[in-house]
Amino acid sequence: MKQLAILFFILFATSAIAQDTGLIVGKILDKEMDNTPLPFANVSIKGTSNSVTSDISGMFLFENLKDGDYTLVCNFAGYETKEIKVHVDSYQPAEIKLSLEAFSLPITEVASAQNIDKKEI
């Protein structure tokens, strides 16, 4: 009976500790390519040093976050940086999908005129 009480106490204490923190699970998608996963994108929590890189399937994870509101900043070379606000609740993971758009650079036409004098030497 004593062992059962100890086991119950350990399970209760573990579940109580686990509920103090939450997590953010997300997927980064490439908007230009029909929302296919975008691997190796950088995702950070604004105002902190917490940063992760999305895996080959575009998935990322932040763990052990206190309940509250966070701003995620996502960037990838050649794509626009995007920010999104996320609410973390220790009772339910925050799940997000984020589509990034590639930069579109303006087209600039360059013309050159060259006046060549033909002189016989």
The first five atom37 places (N, CA, C, CB, O) and aatype in JSON, in Angstrom:
{
  "aatype": [12, 11, 5, 10, 0, 9, 10, 13, 13, 9, 10, 13, 0, 16, 15, 0, 9, 0, 5, 3, 16, 7, 10, 9, 19, 7, 11, 9, 10, 3, 11, 6, 12, 3, 2, 16, 14, 10, 14, 13, 0, 2, 19, 15, 9, 11, 7, 16, 15, 2, 15, 19, 16, 15, 3, 9, 15, 7, 12, 13, 10, 13, 6, 2, 10, 11, 3, 7, 3, 18, 16, 10, 19, 4, 2, 13, 0, 7, 18, 6, 16, 11, 6, 9, 11, 19, 8, 19, 3, 15, 18, 5, 14, 0, 6, 9, 11, 10, 15, 10, 6, 0, 13, 15, 10, 14, 9, 16, 6, 19, 0, 15, 0, 5, 2, 9, 3, 11, 11, 6, 9],
  "atom_mask": [
    [1, 1, 1, 1, 1],
    [1, 1, 1, 1, 1],
    [1, 1, 1, 1, 1],
    [1, 1, 1, 1, 1],
    [1, 1, 1, 1, 1],
    [1, 1, 1, 1, 1],
    [1, 1, 1, 1, 1],
    [1, 1, 1, 1, 1],
    [1, 1, 1, 1, 1],
    [1, 1, 1, 1, 1],
    [1, 1, 1, 1, 1],
    [1, 1, 1, 1, 1],
    [1, 1, 1, 1, 1],
    [1, 1, 1, 1, 1],
    [1, 1, 1, 1, 1],
    [1, 1, 1, 1, 1],
    [1, 1, 1, 1, 1],
    [1, 1, 1, 1, 1],
    [1, 1, 1, 1, 1],
    [1, 1, 1, 1, 1],
    [1, 1, 1, 1, 1],
    [1, 1, 1, 0, 1],
    [1, 1, 1, 1, 1],
    [1, 1, 1, 1, 1],
    [1, 1, 1, 1, 1],
    [1, 1, 1, 0, 1],
    [1, 1, 1, 1, 1],
    [1, 1, 1, 1, 1],
    [1, 1, 1, 1, 1],
    [1, 1, 1, 1, 1],
    [1, 1, 1, 1, 1],
    [1, 1, 1, 1, 1],
    [1, 1, 1, 1, 1],
    [1, 1, 1, 1, 1],
    [1, 1, 1, 1, 1],
    [1, 1, 1, 1, 1],
    [1, 1, 1, 1, 1],
    [1, 1, 1, 1, 1],
    [1, 1, 1, 1, 1],
    [1, 1, 1, 1, 1],
    [1, 1, 1, 1, 1],
    [1, 1, 1, 1, 1],
    [1, 1, 1, 1, 1],
    [1, 1, 1, 1, 1],
    [1, 1, 1, 1, 1],
    [1, 1, 1, 1, 1],
    [1, 1, 1, 0, 1],
    [1, 1, 1, 1, 1],
    [1, 1, 1, 1, 1],
    [1, 1, 1, 1, 1],
    [1, 1, 1, 1, 1],
    [1, 1, 1, 1, 1],
    [1, 1, 1, 1, 1],
    [1, 1, 1, 1, 1],
    [1, 1, 1, 1, 1],
    [1, 1, 1, 1, 1],
    [1, 1, 1, 1, 1],
    [1, 1, 1, 0, 1],
    [1, 1, 1, 1, 1],
    [1, 1, 1, 1, 1],
    [1, 1, 1, 1, 1],
    [1, 1, 1, 1, 1],
    [1, 1, 1, 1, 1],
    [1, 1, 1, 1, 1],
    [1, 1, 1, 1, 1],
    [1, 1, 1, 1, 1],
    [1, 1, 1, 1, 1],
    [1, 1, 1, 0, 1],
    [1, 1, 1, 1, 1],
    [1, 1, 1, 1, 1],
    [1, 1, 1, 1, 1],
    [1, 1, 1, 1, 1],
    [1, 1, 1, 1, 1],
    [1, 1, 1, 1, 1],
    [1, 1, 1, 1, 1],
    [1, 1, 1, 1, 1],
    [1, 1, 1, 1, 1],
    [1, 1, 1, 0, 1],
    [1, 1, 1, 1, 1],
    [1, 1, 1, 1, 1],
    [1, 1, 1, 1, 1],
    [1, 1, 1, 1, 1],
    [1, 1, 1, 1, 1],
    [1, 1, 1, 1, 1],
    [1, 1, 1, 1, 1],
    [1, 1, 1, 1, 1],
    [1, 1, 1, 1, 1],
    [1, 1, 1, 1, 1],
    [1, 1, 1, 1, 1],
    [1, 1, 1, 1, 1],
    [1, 1, 1, 1, 1],
    [1, 1, 1, 1, 1],
    [1, 1, 1, 1, 1],
    [1, 1, 1, 1, 1],
    [1, 1, 1, 1, 1],
    [1, 1, 1, 1, 1],
    [1, 1, 1, 1, 1],
    [1, 1, 1, 1, 1],
    [1, 1, 1, 1, 1],
    [1, 1, 1, 1, 1],
    [1, 1, 1, 1, 1],
    [1, 1, 1, 1, 1],
    [1, 1, 1, 1, 1],
    [1, 1, 1, 1, 1],
    [1, 1, 1, 1, 1],
    [1, 1, 1, 1, 1],
    [1, 1, 1, 1, 1],
    [1, 1, 1, 1, 1],
    [1, 1, 1, 1, 1],
    [1, 1, 1, 1, 1],
    [1, 1, 1, 1, 1],
    [1, 1, 1, 1, 1],
    [1, 1, 1, 1, 1],
    [1, 1, 1, 1, 1],
    [1, 1, 1, 1, 1],
    [1, 1, 1, 1, 1],
    [1, 1, 1, 1, 1],
    [1, 1, 1, 1, 1],
    [1, 1, 1, 1, 1],
    [1, 1, 1, 1, 1],
    [1, 1, 1, 1, 1]
  ],
  "atom_positions": [
    [[0.82, -1.2, 0.0], [0.0, 0.0, 0.0], [0.87, 1.26, 0.0], [-0.94, 0.0, 1.21], [0.55, 2.24, -0.67]],
    [[1.95, 1.21, 0.75], [2.85, 2.35, 0.82], [3.48, 2.64, -0.56], [3.95, 2.1, 1.88], [3.63, 3.79, -0.96]],
    [[3.84, 1.55, -1.27], [4.44, 1.71, -2.61], [3.42, 2.31, -3.58], [4.94, 0.35, -3.13], [3.79, 3.12, -4.43]],
    [[2.18, 1.93, -3.48], [1.14, 2.48, -4.33], [0.95, 3.97, -4.07], [-0.18, 1.73, -4.1], [0.78, 4.75, -5.0]],
    [[1.0, 4.36, -2.8], [0.86, 5.78, -2.44], [2.05, 6.58, -3.0], [0.77, 5.94, -0.91], [1.86, 7.69, -3.5]],
    [[3.26, 6.03, -2.91], [4.44, 6.71, -3.44], [4.34, 6.85, -4.96], [5.73, 5.95, -3.06], [4.64, 7.91, -5.52]],
    [[3.93, 5.77, -5.63], [3.77, 5.81, -7.08], [2.74, 6.86, -7.49], [3.35, 4.42, -7.61], [2.96, 7.61, -8.44]],
    [[1.61, 6.92, -6.78], [0.58, 7.91, -7.07], [1.13, 9.32, -6.88], [-0.65, 7.68, -6.16], [0.87, 10.2, -7.7]],
    [[1.89, 9.54, -5.81], [2.47, 10.85, -5.53], [3.43, 11.27, -6.65], [3.19, 10.84, -4.17], [3.42, 12.42, -7.08]],
    [[4.26, 10.34, -7.11], [5.23, 10.63, -8.17], [4.49, 10.99, -9.46], [6.18, 9.42, -8.41], [4.85, 11.96, -10.13]],
    [[3.47, 10.22, -9.82], [2.71, 10.51, -11.04], [1.99, 11.85, -10.94], [1.7, 9.39, -11.31], [1.95, 12.61, -11.91]],
    [[1.44, 12.14, -9.78], [0.74, 13.41, -9.58], [1.71, 14.59, -9.66], [0.02, 13.42, -8.23], [1.42, 15.6, -10.31]],
    [[2.86, 14.47, -9.02], [3.86, 15.53, -9.03], [4.4, 15.76, -10.43], [5.01, 15.2, -8.08], [4.6, 16.9, -10.84]],
    [[4.63, 14.68, -11.19], [5.13, 14.79, -12.55], [4.13, 15.49, -13.45], [5.46, 13.41, -13.11], [4.5, 16.36, -14.24]],
    [[2.86, 15.14, -13.33], [1.85, 15.77, -14.18], [1.66, 17.24, -13.79], [0.51, 15.02, -14.08], [1.38, 18.07, -14.65]],
    [[1.8, 17.57, -12.52], [1.67, 18.95, -12.08], [2.82, 19.8, -12.62], [1.62, 19.03, -10.55], [2.61, 20.94, -13.03]],
    [[4.02, 19.25, -12.63], [5.18, 19.97, -13.16], [5.05, 20.13, -14.67], [6.49, 19.23, -12.81], [5.36, 21.2, -15.2]],
    [[4.61, 19.11, -15.35], [4.51, 19.14, -16.81], [3.52, 20.19, -17.29], [4.11, 17.78, -17.33], [3.65, 20.69, -18.41]],
    [[2.53, 20.53, -16.47], [1.52, 21.48, -16.89], [1.94, 22.93, -16.69], [0.25, 21.23, -16.15], [1.18, 23.84, -17.02]],
    [[3.13, 23.16, -16.18], [3.59, 24.52, -15.99], [4.13, 25.14, -17.28], [4.65, 24.55, -14.94], [4.3, 26.36, -17.35]],
    [[4.4, 24.34, -18.28], [4.96, 24.87, -19.51], [4.16, 24.4, -20.71], [6.44, 24.45, -19.66], [3.5, 23.36, -20.68]],
    [[4.24, 25.19, -21.77], [3.52, 24.85, -22.99], [4.49, 24.71, -24.15], [0.0, 0.0, 0.0], [5.7, 24.81, -23.99]],
    [[3.92, 24.48, -25.32], [4.77, 24.36, -26.5], [4.08, 24.92, -27.72], [5.14, 22.91, -26.73], [2.86, 25.06, -27.78]],
    [[4.91, 25.24, -28.72], [4.43, 25.71, -30.01], [4.92, 24.71, -31.06], [4.93, 27.16, -30.33], [6.11, 24.44, -31.17]],
    [[3.97, 24.18, -31.82], [4.28, 23.26, -32.91], [3.86, 23.95, -34.19], [3.56, 21.86, -32.73], [2.76, 24.51, -34.26]],
    [[4.71, 23.92, -35.2], [4.34, 24.62, -36.42], [4.94, 24.0, -37.67], [0.0, 0.0, 0.0], [5.8, 23.13, -37.62]],
    [[4.43, 24.49, -38.8], [4.91, 24.04, -40.1], [5.08, 25.26, -40.99], [3.93, 23.0, -40.74], [4.18, 26.1, -41.08]],
    [[6.24, 25.35, -41.64], [6.53, 26.44, -42.56], [6.29, 25.94, -43.98], [8.0, 26.96, -42.39], [6.77, 24.88, -44.37]],
    [[5.52, 26.72, -44.75], [5.15, 26.32, -46.1], [5.63, 27.35, -47.12], [3.63, 26.13, -46.22], [5.78, 28.54, -46.81]],
    [[5.87, 26.89, -48.33], [6.29, 27.75, -49.44], [5.06, 28.12, -50.26], [7.36, 27.03, -50.34], [4.52, 27.29, -50.99]],
    [[4.6, 29.36, -50.12], [3.38, 29.8, -50.8], [3.51, 29.75, -52.31], [3.03, 31.22, -50.37], [2.54, 29.46, -53.01]],
    [[4.71, 30.02, -52.82], [4.93, 30.05, -54.26], [4.87, 28.65, -54.89], [6.27, 30.68, -54.56], [4.63, 28.52, -56.09]],
    [[5.08, 27.62, -54.11], [5.14, 26.25, -54.62], [3.97, 25.42, -54.1], [6.47, 25.59, -54.24], [4.15, 24.28, -53.68]],
    [[2.77, 26.0, -54.12], [1.55, 25.28, -53.71], [1.58, 24.81, -52.26], [1.32, 24.1, -54.6], [1.1, 23.73, -51.94]],
    [[2.15, 25.63, -51.39], [2.24, 25.32, -49.96], [2.95, 24.0, -49.66], [0.86, 25.29, -49.37], [2.53, 23.24, -48.79]],
    [[4.02, 23.75, -50.37], [4.87, 22.6, -50.05], [5.72, 22.97, -48.84], [5.77, 22.18, -51.27], [5.97, 24.16, -48.63]],
    [[6.17, 22.0, -48.05], [6.99, 22.29, -46.87], [8.26, 23.05, -47.25], [7.35, 21.0, -46.14], [8.86, 22.79, -48.29]],
    [[8.66, 23.97, -46.39], [9.88, 24.75, -46.59], [10.9, 24.35, -45.53], [9.58, 26.29, -46.52], [10.84, 24.81, -44.39]],
    [[11.84, 23.48, -45.9], [12.82, 23.02, -44.91], [13.89, 24.07, -44.62], [13.49, 21.74, -45.4], [14.21, 24.9, -45.46]],
    [[14.42, 24.01, -43.41], [15.56, 24.8, -42.96], [15.28, 26.3, -42.85], [16.71, 24.58, -43.88], [16.19, 27.11, -42.97]],
    [[14.01, 26.67, -42.62], [13.67, 28.06, -42.35], [13.99, 28.35, -40.89], [12.16, 28.35, -42.67], [13.89, 27.47, -40.04]],
    [[14.36, 29.58, -40.6], [14.69, 29.97, -39.24], [13.44, 30.55, -38.57], [15.84, 31.0, -39.22], [12.77, 31.41, -39.13]],
    [[13.14, 30.07, -37.36], [12.0, 30.56, -36.58], [12.53, 30.95, -35.21], [10.85, 29.5, -36.48], [13.19, 30.15, -34.55]],
    [[12.22, 32.17, -34.78], [12.68, 32.63, -33.47], [11.53, 33.28, -32.72], [13.86, 33.61, -33.61], [10.53, 33.7, -33.31]],
    [[11.7, 33.37, -31.41], [10.73, 34.07, -30.57], [11.28, 35.48, -30.36], [10.48, 33.32, -29.18], [12.36, 35.66, -29.8]],
    [[10.52, 36.46, -30.81], [10.95, 37.86, -30.75], [11.27, 38.27, -29.32], [9.87, 38.78, -31.35], [10.51, 37.97, -28.39]],
    [[12.4, 38.95, -29.15], [12.78, 39.43, -27.83], [13.51, 38.41, -26.97], [0.0, 0.0, 0.0], [13.84, 38.7, -25.82]],
    [[13.76, 37.23, -27.51], [14.49, 36.19, -26.78], [15.61, 35.64, -27.66], [13.54, 35.04, -26.33], [15.76, 36.03, -28.81]],
    [[16.38, 34.74, -27.09], [17.42, 34.06, -27.88], [16.95, 32.7, -28.37], [18.71, 33.9, -27.05], [17.72, 31.95, -28.96]],
    [[15.67, 32.37, -28.13], [15.12, 31.08, -28.58], [14.96, 31.08, -30.09], [13.77, 30.78, -27.89], [14.28, 31.94, -30.66]],
    [[15.59, 30.11, -30.74], [15.54, 30.01, -32.19], [15.65, 28.55, -32.59], [16.66, 30.86, -32.84], [16.41, 27.79, -31.98]],
    [[14.9, 28.16, -33.6], [14.96, 26.8, -34.13], [14.95, 26.86, -35.65], [13.77, 25.93, -33.6], [14.65, 27.9, -36.24]],
    [[15.29, 25.74, -36.28], [15.25, 25.61, -37.73], [14.25, 24.53, -38.08], [16.66, 25.29, -38.31], [14.23, 23.47, -37.47]],
    [[13.43, 24.81, -39.09], [12.44, 23.8, -39.5], [13.16, 22.6, -40.1], [11.43, 24.4, -40.51], [14.21, 22.74, -40.72]],
    [[12.58, 21.42, -39.91], [13.19, 20.19, -40.42], [12.86, 20.01, -41.91], [12.72, 18.97, -39.61], [12.29, 20.9, -42.54]],
    [[13.21, 18.86, -42.45], [13.04, 18.58, -43.88], [11.56, 18.64, -44.3], [13.61, 17.2, -44.21], [11.26, 18.9, -45.47]],
    [[10.66, 18.42, -43.36], [9.23, 18.49, -43.68], [8.62, 19.84, -43.29], [8.48, 17.36, -42.97], [7.39, 19.98, -43.27]],
    [[9.47, 20.83, -42.97], [8.99, 22.16, -42.63], [8.5, 22.33, -41.2], [0.0, 0.0, 0.0], [8.01, 23.4, -40.84]],
    [[8.63, 21.27, -40.38], [8.12, 21.3, -39.0], [9.14, 21.92, -38.04], [7.76, 19.89, -38.54], [10.35, 21.78, -38.22]],
    [[8.62, 22.61, -37.01], [9.46, 23.14, -35.94], [8.74, 23.01, -34.61], [9.84, 24.62, -36.21], [7.52, 22.81, -34.57]],
    [[9.49, 23.13, -33.51], [8.93, 22.95, -32.18], [9.66, 23.82, -31.17], [9.0, 21.47, -31.76], [10.89, 23.84, -31.13]],
    [[8.89, 24.54, -30.35], [9.42, 25.24, -29.18], [8.81, 24.57, -27.96], [9.09, 26.8, -29.22], [7.59, 24.4, -27.89]],
    [[9.64, 24.18, -27.01], [9.17, 23.5, -25.8], [9.48, 24.34, -24.56], [9.82, 22.11, -25.67], [10.24, 25.31, -24.61]],
    [[8.86, 23.96, -23.45], [9.11, 24.56, -22.13], [8.87, 26.07, -22.11], [10.53, 24.27, -21.7], [9.67, 26.82, -21.55]],
    [[7.77, 26.5, -22.71], [7.41, 27.92, -22.72], [6.38, 28.19, -21.64], [6.88, 28.34, -24.11], [5.45, 27.41, -21.44]],
    [[6.54, 29.3, -20.96], [5.55, 29.71, -19.96], [4.29, 30.18, -20.68], [6.12, 30.82, -19.03], [4.36, 30.68, -21.8]],
    [[3.16, 30.02, -20.03], [1.9, 30.5, -20.6], [2.0, 31.99, -20.91], [0.72, 30.23, -19.63], [2.59, 32.76, -20.15]],
    [[1.42, 32.38, -22.03], [1.43, 33.8, -22.4], [1.43, 33.99, -23.9], [0.0, 0.0, 0.0], [1.26, 33.05, -24.67]],
    [[1.63, 35.23, -24.31], [1.64, 35.58, -25.72], [3.08, 35.76, -26.21], [0.83, 36.87, -25.95], [3.92, 36.34, -25.52]],
    [[3.34, 35.24, -27.39], [4.66, 35.31, -28.01], [4.5, 35.79, -29.45], [5.39, 33.93, -27.94], [3.45, 35.62, -30.06]],
    [[5.57, 36.38, -29.98], [5.61, 36.74, -31.4], [6.71, 35.91, -32.04], [5.86, 38.28, -31.6], [7.88, 36.01, -31.67]],
    [[6.32, 35.1, -33.03], [7.3, 34.31, -33.77], [7.74, 35.09, -34.99], [6.7, 32.93, -34.18], [6.94, 35.75, -35.65]],
    [[9.03, 35.02, -35.28], [9.6, 35.66, -36.47], [10.19, 34.55, -37.32], [10.7, 36.73, -36.09], [11.04, 33.78, -36.87]],
    [[9.72, 34.46, -38.56], [10.17, 33.42, -39.47], [10.85, 34.05, -40.67], [8.99, 32.52, -39.91], [10.31, 34.96, -41.3]],
    [[12.06, 33.55, -41.0], [12.72, 34.06, -42.19], [13.49, 32.94, -42.89], [13.66, 35.21, -41.84], [13.87, 31.94, -42.29]],
    [[13.69, 33.16, -44.17], [14.38, 32.21, -45.03], [14.98, 33.02, -46.18], [13.41, 31.06, -45.55], [14.32, 33.92, -46.71]],
    [[16.2, 32.71, -46.57], [16.87, 33.48, -47.62], [16.01, 33.5, -48.9], [18.26, 32.87, -47.93], [15.58, 32.46, -49.39]],
    [[15.79, 34.7, -49.43], [15.01, 34.86, -50.65], [13.51, 35.0, -50.4], [0.0, 0.0, 0.0], [12.74, 35.15, -51.35]],
    [[13.09, 34.93, -49.13], [11.67, 35.03, -48.79], [11.46, 36.2, -47.83], [11.16, 33.72, -48.16], [12.38, 36.6, -47.11]],
    [[10.25, 36.74, -47.83], [9.93, 37.83, -46.93], [9.86, 37.32, -45.49], [8.6, 38.49, -47.32], [9.39, 36.22, -45.24]],
    [[10.34, 38.14, -44.57], [10.26, 37.8, -43.14], [8.82, 37.99, -42.69], [11.24, 38.68, -42.28], [8.17, 38.97, -43.05]],
    [[8.33, 37.05, -41.89], [6.94, 37.11, -41.44], [6.9, 36.99, -39.92], [6.09, 36.0, -42.1], [7.64, 36.2, -39.33]],
    [[6.02, 37.76, -39.28], [5.81, 37.69, -37.84], [4.37, 37.24, -37.58], [6.1, 39.06, -37.15], [3.45, 37.61, -38.31]],
    [[4.2, 36.44, -36.52], [2.86, 35.99, -36.15], [2.78, 35.92, -34.63], [2.54, 34.6, -36.8], [3.7, 35.46, -33.96]],
    [[1.65, 36.37, -34.09], [1.43, 36.3, -32.64], [0.81, 34.95, -32.31], [0.51, 37.47, -32.15], [-0.07, 34.46, -33.0]],
    [[1.31, 34.35, -31.21], [0.85, 33.03, -30.78], [0.59, 33.07, -29.28], [1.9, 31.93, -31.14], [1.39, 33.62, -28.52]],
    [[-0.52, 32.47, -28.86], [-0.81, 32.34, -27.43], [-0.46, 30.93, -26.98], [-2.31, 32.66, -27.13], [-0.9, 29.95, -27.58]],
    [[0.35, 30.83, -25.93], [0.76, 29.54, -25.39], [-0.03, 29.26, -24.12], [2.29, 29.5, -25.11], [-0.11, 30.09, -23.21]],
    [[-0.61, 28.08, -24.08], [-1.38, 27.6, -22.94], [-0.84, 26.22, -22.58], [-2.93, 27.55, -23.25], [-0.76, 25.34, -23.44]],
    [[-0.47, 26.02, -21.34], [0.16, 24.76, -20.94], [-0.78, 23.56, -21.08], [0.64, 24.86, -19.53], [-0.31, 22.42, -21.03]],
    [[-2.07, 23.79, -21.24], [-3.01, 22.68, -21.36], [-3.21, 22.2, -22.79], [-4.33, 23.08, -20.78], [-3.75, 21.12, -23.01]],
    [[-2.79, 23.02, -23.76], [-2.98, 22.64, -25.16], [-1.87, 23.25, -26.02], [-4.39, 23.09, -25.68], [-1.62, 24.45, -25.93]],
    [[-1.21, 22.43, -26.84], [-0.14, 22.98, -27.69], [-0.68, 24.01, -28.68], [0.55, 21.84, -28.45], [-1.77, 23.85, -29.22]],
    [[0.09, 25.06, -28.92], [-0.26, 26.04, -29.95], [0.23, 25.48, -31.28], [0.38, 27.47, -29.65], [1.42, 25.19, -31.44]],
    [[-0.68, 25.33, -32.23], [-0.34, 24.78, -33.54], [-0.52, 25.85, -34.59], [-1.2, 23.53, -33.87], [-1.58, 26.48, -34.66]],
    [[0.51, 26.06, -35.42], [0.41, 27.07, -36.46], [0.95, 26.54, -37.79], [1.16, 28.33, -36.05], [1.78, 25.63, -37.83]],
    [[0.45, 27.13, -38.87], [0.98, 26.93, -40.22], [1.29, 28.31, -40.75], [-0.03, 26.14, -41.17], [0.48, 29.23, -40.61]],
    [[2.45, 28.45, -41.35], [2.9, 29.75, -41.81], [3.41, 29.63, -43.24], [3.99, 30.31, -40.89], [4.34, 28.87, -43.51]],
    [[2.81, 30.38, -44.16], [3.23, 30.36, -45.57], [4.11, 31.57, -45.84], [2.01, 30.35, -46.52], [3.73, 32.71, -45.55]],
    [[5.27, 31.33, -46.41], [6.18, 32.42, -46.76], [6.15, 32.66, -48.26], [7.61, 32.09, -46.3], [6.04, 31.73, -49.06]],
    [[6.25, 33.96, -48.63], [6.27, 34.34, -50.04], [7.69, 34.73, -50.44], [5.3, 35.51, -50.31], [8.4, 35.39, -49.69]],
    [[8.08, 34.31, -51.63], [9.4, 34.68, -52.15], [9.4, 36.16, -52.5], [9.77, 33.82, -53.39], [8.37, 36.73, -52.86]],
    [[10.59, 36.78, -52.38], [10.72, 38.18, -52.79], [10.42, 38.3, -54.26], [12.14, 38.71, -52.48], [10.78, 37.44, -55.06]],
    [[9.74, 39.37, -54.61], [9.56, 39.65, -56.03], [10.26, 40.97, -56.3], [8.03, 39.71, -56.44], [9.85, 42.02, -55.82]],
    [[11.31, 40.9, -57.06], [12.1, 42.08, -57.37], [11.53, 42.76, -58.61], [13.58, 41.72, -57.58], [11.08, 42.1, -59.54]],
    [[11.55, 44.09, -58.61], [11.05, 44.8, -59.79], [11.97, 44.56, -60.98], [10.91, 46.31, -59.51], [13.19, 44.45, -60.82]],
    [[11.38, 44.49, -62.14], [12.17, 44.27, -63.36], [12.66, 45.63, -63.85], [11.32, 43.54, -64.46], [11.87, 46.57, -64.02]],
    [[13.93, 45.72, -64.07], [14.54, 46.94, -64.56], [15.18, 46.66, -65.9], [15.58, 47.5, -63.55], [16.0, 45.76, -66.04]],
    [[14.79, 47.45, -66.88], [15.38, 47.28, -68.2], [16.57, 48.22, -68.32], [14.35, 47.54, -69.32], [16.49, 49.39, -67.96]],
    [[17.63, 47.7, -68.83], [18.83, 48.5, -69.05], [19.09, 48.53, -70.54], [20.05, 47.92, -68.26], [19.2, 47.49, -71.19]],
    [[19.18, 49.73, -71.07], [19.45, 49.89, -72.49], [20.74, 50.68, -72.65], [18.27, 50.59, -73.23], [21.08, 51.52, -71.81]],
    [[21.41, 50.4, -73.69], [22.67, 51.08, -73.95], [22.72, 51.48, -75.41], [23.88, 50.19, -73.58], [22.35, 50.71, -76.3]],
    [[23.16, 52.68, -75.63], [23.33, 53.14, -77.01], [24.79, 53.5, -77.18], [22.39, 54.35, -77.34], [25.39, 54.18, -76.35]],
    [[25.32, 53.04, -78.24], [26.73, 53.32, -78.47], [26.88, 53.86, -79.89], [27.61, 52.03, -78.27], [26.47, 53.23, -80.86]],
    [[27.45, 55.02, -80.0], [27.67, 55.64, -81.29], [29.1, 55.35, -81.73], [27.39, 57.19, -81.24], [30.06, 55.81, -81.12]],
    [[29.19, 54.6, -82.77], [30.52, 54.17, -83.22], [30.83, 54.92, -84.52], [30.58, 52.61, -83.44], [30.11, 54.79, -85.51]],
    [[31.9, 55.67, -84.51], [32.37, 56.33, -85.71], [33.33, 55.39, -86.43], [33.06, 57.68, -85.38], [34.3, 54.89, -85.85]],
    [[33.04, 55.17, -87.66], [33.95, 54.33, -88.43], [34.93, 55.23, -89.15], [33.17, 53.43, -89.45], [34.55, 55.94, -90.08]],
    [[36.1, 55.22, -88.75], [37.14, 56.01, -89.36], [38.17, 55.08, -89.95], [37.78, 56.98, -88.35], [38.59, 54.11, -89.33]],
    [[38.54, 55.39, -91.1], [39.58, 54.58, -91.72], [40.92, 55.14, -91.32], [39.43, 54.54, -93.26], [41.13, 56.36, -91.33]],
    [[41.77, 54.29, -91.0], [43.11, 54.71, -90.6], [44.08, 54.39, -91.68], [43.54, 54.06, -89.28], [45.27, 54.66, -91.55]]
  ]
}
